């Protein structure tokens, strides 16, 4: 009995250690395993085999002193076995075979990283958002390769069938390997060209991250990771701020409450403080330079979050920020949000006029926020019948149940 | 790693283009090829005659069909190929971007699979 309890406890400790190693190191290890051969799928398979091995070995032998090093060694051996198999021998580059004959621990350079494992995750993020990769595959690739999220969960968040998502990921990984997309950090100028796509893919994760999507917290992890890997990039810190500040207001359960009706006491003060620190960092990196899109969006979030401290929302500040945002990044969403702020400050008629230029723009008919904002403004202007029509359109375009319920309620 | 750069562009003649522009294009291709050569990455380069000179051979229902004209009758035609040997896709894309014809057409960058040499097919690596 006692022995059984001990082994259960050991198994529990080992499982917890494996879990921690998984969360903290998954992306690091995948990046390192994939960097030389470019074979992301094999790197992931080898690493998951190593994790399985850990769950068998660690409870019996104890958790190794350097779990990451252990996992890396086992995964490297696994890669080598695959490369040496008859099926792969004809395909595997000879220099890769020669290379794996050396100890995998040679990869560890204590001068580069005190933990011993060099961090190649920026290379991995750049590969995931490489211009030669289909834009629709970039965010899913990051979620899988950097965070280890399985295809089925990504598929749910993207609302596509699991088989379709799995195929999209397999194709992208094959392309990385076969076209030899390099795991490198390009020079400063090329990095500046490539970074927007990486930011965009992380932002794509944030957009998907509704409660119940199964992705809560993942965009924040990715955004902060990216910023820490390119610490001199103001837009990367701005994206980290944007995602962190919006996360502070995430409400896991319960009915939908529009932002300006939320009680700031429900918000996460620690996340607000964290997000504000990222925004300050972003500002300090480009004090006078042109404001980037994510800086403006983060500043908008910061204005909303400031209500937790001041008790009021600074609408004129929001108006200024949204006016700047539609110049820098004239998305439908930015225009609709601007119209909402105009409506609040200058009355519903002014808000409706601000929506007017959007009529006929591609995609606007299917853009839920346009119809929801239009409905609110029409209702505020006393144009009851038109408001009901707009509400009905918004409701039909809503895929979130709580939002639908809310809209039905205000439509009356 | 071997990549083939496939240069697609609308076909032009000396008449439609003017002798001077044609000369200018040829000069640009000369210096592009020399640059590839000087970098030690050029394996072969070929600029093709216009598709009016091309003939396509097909087997249709078991019988050989020889037809004048290109495989696909499109506005942009394959106009030339460069086979280069570079470390990775980024390097290949870099050379593709320098091809003179990007100014007037698309450059497709296709990784090689196997190539024939010294009496055998060899994997591209």
Interface residues (C-beta under 8 A of the other chain):
Chain A: X90 X91 X93 X94 X130 X131 X132 X178 X179 X180 X181 X182 X184 X186
Chain B: X1 X87 X88 X89 X90 X93 X111 X123 X125
